[in-house]
Amino acid sequence: RRTAGELLSIASSDTQRIADAVMMAVFPFAEFASILYVGVMVTMINVPLGIAVLVGGPVMVWISLSASGPLRRRSGKRQYWLAEAAATATDVVHGLRILKGIGAVDTVYERYQKVSDDAYDATVRAHGARSVLDAITETVGSVYIIIVGIAAGGLALADAISVGELITVIGLTQFIITPMTMLGKNISSKWATAQGSADRIRSVLAAPYALPEADSVVNWEVFPEHARPEPGQLTVIADDIPEGLELLPRERVLVAPHDAQLFSGTIADNIVHEHTDSEIVDAALTAAAADDIPGGASRRVGEADGDLSGGQRQRVALARALARDAEVLVLDNPTTAVDSVTEHTIARRVADARRGKTTVVYSSSPAWREVADHVKAGASQR
């Protein structure tokens, strides 16, 4: 199972490196054109020299790609450790308040420091491999052009070409030193880096689906036999929410988790979806007894919903679930963070708002049992 930080790294950093490979469709064409131009000009002076120049481009690409193996491997390792560092940082930021509360900041700092050092070392090794590849490409390209120049000098001494033609050849070969070397560098380094990132993306795309494809029929058998909800009514079950509810069709069933997360923005931003208007938002907030939150629907929840109390956060999450008006709504202990008076108010309002629709509440609270159409005991209470 991949962490959120690793998936974020793959979706951002790795895809960016693959996108950078598009540059191979820009600069290499210009460099090939330069080599082709010089090759044609030299061929007009001496055919063997011209062929040597034209062959130089493919030779440079072949040598550079052959030498790019270490860069590809180290780029993959660099991306792996960067993803590990991102995943660790995400976990730390998400649970920073809890870590401070239990005094585990130093322990987590050491853990992150180790992962960060590993990422740094992997990055240094990757850049080292790139430097070696660039050095090989520069050296081979320069040596190749020097050999062509020496060959031209030999032809001039043998009176195969004139002194003027020799000067022309030397001038042209000096011109293509940069295109020749950059051709190998642009193709090999970007291609090797893109391959390392592509391997990581392929591993995600090739992974089997975590869940099978659900059909549009609600299979009530995912609920335990002793605690199956009654269609069209409010059923309260004094038990833990069972596994497998994620297999229910999402277009008909909404399972609201107990630890629902809010997004940055306003309360209204967290409730609104494509078919929601302000009246539905207000009605949902009222049903969840969240209409008394200071600032109302326009209040900002802050980063990681840090500007709201636990009870306010829970009520906004409940309002979000109610606003969807799902055919079947499943709530997991939706009022554990509010006081008893507010809990009774919420239970009563939710029962009224969901009247005639299938609603399942997993809770042992008396407030929910009081408004339920059916109350079913958990396995431990039977």
C-alpha positions in Angstrom: 0.0 0.0 0.0 1.4 3.4 -1.0 1.3 6.4 1.2 -0.4 9.6 0.2 3.0 11.4 0.1 4.5 8.8 -2.2 1.5 9.0 -4.6 1.7 12.8 -4.5 5.4 12.6 -5.4 4.7 10.2 -8.3 1.8 12.4 -9.5 3.8 15.6 -9.4 7.6 15.1 -9.6 7.7 11.9 -11.7 5.1 13.1 -14.2 7.0 16.4 -14.5 10.2 14.6 -15.4 8.3 12.6 -18.1 6.8 15.8 -19.4 10.3 17.2 -19.6 11.2 14.5 -22.1 9.0 16.3 -24.6 11.9 18.6 -25.0 13.6 15.8 -26.9 11.2 16.8 -29.7 12.5 20.3 -29.8 16.3 20.7 -29.3 17.5 17.4 -30.8 15.8 18.3 -34.1 17.7 21.6 -34.2 20.9 19.8 -33.4 20.3 17.2 -36.0 19.6 19.9 -38.5 22.9 21.6 -37.7 24.8 18.3 -38.1 23.0 17.6 -41.4 23.8 21.0 -42.7 27.5 20.7 -41.9 27.6 17.2 -43.2 26.1 18.2 -46.6 28.6 21.2 -46.8 31.6 18.9 -46.0 30.3 16.3 -48.5 30.5 18.9 -51.2 34.2 19.2 -50.3 35.0 15.6 -49.6 32.5 12.7 -49.5 34.3 10.5 -46.9 34.6 13.5 -44.5 31.0 14.4 -45.1 29.8 10.9 -44.3 32.0 10.9 -41.2 30.2 14.1 -40.0 26.8 12.7 -40.8 27.5 9.4 -38.9 28.7 11.4 -35.9 25.2 12.3 -34.8 23.8 8.7 -34.5 27.1 7.5 -33.0 26.9 10.2 -30.3 23.3 9.2 -29.4 24.2 5.5 -29.2 27.2 6.1 -27.0 25.2 8.5 -24.7 22.3 6.1 -24.3 24.6 3.2 -23.7 26.3 5.2 -20.9 23.0 6.4 -19.4 22.2 3.2 -17.4 23.6 4.4 -14.0 21.7 7.7 -14.3 18.4 5.8 -15.0 18.9 3.6 -11.9 20.0 6.4 -9.6 17.2 8.7 -10.8 14.7 6.0 -9.9 16.2 5.7 -6.4 16.3 9.4 -6.0 12.6 9.6 -6.8 11.9 6.8 -4.4 13.6 8.5 -1.5 12.1 11.9 -2.3 8.7 10.2 -2.2 9.6 8.7 1.2 10.6 12.1 2.5 7.4 13.7 1.2 5.3 10.9 2.8 7.1 11.3 6.1 6.7 15.1 6.0 3.0 14.7 5.2 2.4 12.4 8.2 4.3 14.8 10.5 2.4 17.9 9.4 -0.9 16.0 9.6 -0.3 14.8 13.2 1.9 17.7 14.5 -0.5 18.7 17.3 -0.8 15.1 18.5 3.0 14.6 18.4 3.5 17.7 20.5 0.9 16.5 22.9 2.7 13.1 23.5 6.2 14.6 23.4 7.3 12.6 20.3 8.5 15.5 18.3 12.2 14.6 18.8 11.6 11.0 17.8 9.8 12.0 14.6 12.4 14.6 13.9 15.1 11.9 13.9 13.0 9.7 11.7 12.5 12.5 9.2 16.2 13.5 9.4 17.2 10.0 8.4 14.8 9.8 5.5 15.8 13.3 4.4 19.5 12.4 4.5 18.8 9.3 2.4 17.0 11.4 -0.1 19.9 13.9 -0.2 22.4 11.1 -0.7 20.3 9.6 -3.5 20.0 13.0 -5.2 23.8 13.6 -4.9 24.4 10.2 -6.5 21.9 10.9 -9.3 23.6 14.2 -10.0 27.0 12.5 -10.0 25.7 10.0 -12.6 24.5 12.9 -14.7 27.8 14.7 -14.4 29.7 11.5 -15.5 27.3 11.1 -18.4 27.8 14.7 -19.5 31.5 14.3 -19.2 31.5 11.2 -21.4 29.3 12.9 -24.0 31.4 16.0 -24.1 34.6 14.1 -24.4 33.4 11.7 -27.1 31.9 14.6 -29.1 35.0 16.7 -28.9 37.3 13.8 -29.7 35.2 12.8 -32.7 35.3 16.3 -34.1 39.1 16.5 -33.5 39.5 13.3 -35.4 37.5 14.7 -38.3 39.7 17.8 -38.3 42.9 15.7 -38.2 41.6 13.6 -41.1 40.9 16.8 -43.0 44.5 18.0 -42.4 45.8 14.7 -43.7 43.7 15.1 -46.8 45.1 18.6 -47.3 48.7 17.3 -47.0 47.9 14.7 -49.6 46.5 17.4 -51.8 43.1 15.7 -51.8 41.6 19.0 -50.7 42.9 22.6 -50.9 44.0 24.8 -48.0 40.8 26.9 -48.4 38.7 23.8 -48.2 40.6 22.7 -45.1 39.9 26.0 -43.4 36.2 25.6 -44.3 36.1 22.1 -42.9 37.8 23.2 -39.7 35.4 26.1 -39.3 32.4 23.9 -39.9 33.6 21.2 -37.4 34.1 23.9 -34.8 30.5 25.0 -35.4 29.0 21.6 -34.7 31.0 20.8 -31.6 28.2 22.2 -29.4 25.3 20.6 -31.4 27.1 17.3 -31.5 27.7 17.1 -27.7 24.3 18.7 -26.8 22.6 16.1 -28.9 23.9 13.3 -26.8 23.3 15.1 -23.5 19.8 16.2 -24.3 18.6 12.8 -25.4 20.5 10.6 -23.0 20.0 12.6 -19.7 16.4 13.5 -20.3 15.5 10.0 -21.6 17.3 8.2 -18.7 15.6 10.5 -16.1 12.2 10.0 -17.8 12.7 6.2 -17.8 13.4 6.1 -14.1 10.2 8.1 -13.4 8.2 6.1 -16.0 9.1 2.9 -14.2 7.5 4.3 -11.0 4.4 5.5 -12.7 4.0 2.1 -14.5 4.2 0.3 -11.1 1.2 2.4 -10.0 -0.8 1.9 -13.1 0.0 -1.8 -13.3 -1.1 -2.4 -9.6 -4.3 -4.4 -9.2 -7.4 -2.4 -8.2 -7.9 -2.3 -4.5 -11.6 -2.8 -4.9 -13.6 -4.7 -7.5 -15.9 -2.7 -9.7 -19.3 -2.2 -8.0 -22.6 -2.5 -9.8 -25.6 -0.3 -9.3 -27.5 -2.7 -7.2 -27.3 -2.3 -3.4 -26.2 -5.6 -2.0 -27.6 -5.7 1.5 -25.6 -8.8 2.3 -22.5 -6.7 3.0 -24.3 -5.9 6.3 -24.3 -8.6 9.0 -27.5 -10.6 8.9 -28.5 -9.5 12.5 -27.9 -5.9 11.7 -29.3 -5.2 8.2 -30.9 -1.8 7.7 -34.6 -1.4 6.9 -35.2 0.3 3.5 -36.8 3.7 3.7 -36.3 3.9 7.5 -33.8 5.1 10.1 -32.0 2.1 11.5 -29.6 2.5 14.5 -27.1 -0.3 15.0 -25.2 -0.4 18.3 -22.0 -1.9 16.7 -18.9 -1.0 14.9 -19.3 -0.2 11.2 -18.6 -3.4 9.2 -16.0 -3.8 6.5 -17.0 -4.1 2.9 -19.3 -1.1 2.7 -17.0 0.5 0.2 -18.3 -2.2 -2.2 -21.7 -0.5 -2.3 -22.4 1.6 -5.4 -21.4 5.2 -4.7 -24.1 6.7 -6.9 -26.7 5.3 -4.6 -25.0 4.8 -1.2 -23.0 7.4 0.8 -20.9 6.1 3.6 -19.8 9.0 5.8 -16.7 8.0 7.8 -16.2 8.9 11.4 -12.9 10.7 10.8 -14.1 12.7 7.8 -11.6 15.4 6.7 -12.5 18.9 5.6 -10.9 20.8 2.8 -9.4 24.3 3.1 -11.8 27.1 2.3 -15.2 28.0 3.8 -17.8 25.8 5.4 -20.0 26.2 2.3 -17.1 25.1 0.1 -17.0 21.8 2.0 -20.7 21.2 1.5 -21.4 22.4 -2.0 -21.2 19.9 -4.9 -22.3 20.1 -8.5 -26.1 20.1 -7.7 -26.1 22.0 -4.5 -27.4 25.6 -4.0 -27.4 27.9 -1.0 -30.8 26.7 0.2 -29.6 23.1 0.3 -26.4 24.2 2.2 -28.5 26.1 4.8 -30.9 23.2 5.2 -28.0 20.7 5.7 -26.3 23.0 8.2 -29.6 23.3 10.1 -30.2 19.5 10.1 -26.7 19.0 11.4 -27.2 21.7 14.1 -24.2 23.5 12.5 -26.2 26.7 11.8 -25.0 28.3 15.1 -21.3 28.1 14.2 -19.9 31.7 14.3 -19.5 33.1 10.8 -22.0 30.7 9.3 -21.4 29.1 6.0 -18.9 31.7 5.0 -16.5 30.9 7.8 -13.1 29.5 6.8 -12.2 26.2 8.3 -8.4 26.8 8.1 -5.6 24.5 7.1 -6.4 20.9 8.0 -9.7 22.3 9.5 -7.7 23.7 12.4 -9.9 26.7 12.9 -12.9 24.5 14.0 -13.4 22.6 17.2 -13.9 18.9 17.1 -17.7 19.3 17.5 -17.9 21.9 14.8 -15.8 19.8 12.4 -18.0 16.8 13.0 -21.2 18.8 12.4 -19.9 20.3 9.2 -18.9 16.8 8.0 -22.4 15.6 8.8 -24.0 18.5 6.9 -21.8 17.6 3.9 -23.2 14.1 4.0 -26.8 15.3 4.4 -26.5 17.7 1.5 -25.8 14.9 -0.9 -29.4 13.6 -0.3 -28.2 10.0 -1.0 -30.7 7.2 -1.5 -28.9 5.3 1.3 -26.9 7.2 3.9 -24.6 5.4 6.4 -23.2 7.4 9.3 -20.5 6.1 11.6 -20.7 7.6 15.2 -21.5 11.1 13.8 -22.0 12.9 17.1 -19.2 11.7 19.4 -17.7 15.1 19.7 -20.8 17.1 20.7 -22.5 17.6 24.0 -25.7 15.6 24.9 -28.1 18.4 24.2 -26.7 19.1 20.8 -26.6 15.4 20.1 -30.4 15.1 20.8 -31.0 18.1 18.5 -28.9 16.6 15.7 -30.6 13.2 16.0 -34.0 14.7 15.9 -33.3 16.9 12.9 -31.5 14.2 10.9 -34.5 11.9 11.5 -36.8 14.6 10.1 -34.6 15.5 7.2 -34.1 11.8 6.1 -37.7 10.7 6.7 -38.7 8.1 4.1 -35.1 7.5 3.0 -32.8 4.7 4.1 -30.5 5.9 6.8 -28.2 3.7 8.9 -26.4 5.1 12.0 -23.8 3.1 13.8 -24.0 4.4 17.3 -24.8 3.3 20.8 -26.0 6.8 21.9 -29.5 7.0 23.5 -30.2 10.1 21.4 -30.1 8.1 18.2 -32.0 5.1 19.6 -34.8 7.5 20.7 -35.5 8.7 17.1 -34.8 5.4 15.3 -37.4 3.5 13.5 -35.5 0.3 14.2 -32.7 -0.4 16.8 -30.5 -3.4 16.3 -27.9 -4.8 18.7 -24.4 -5.5 17.8 -22.8 -8.9 17.7 -21.3 -8.4 21.2 -24.7 -7.6 22.7 -26.7 -10.5 21.3 
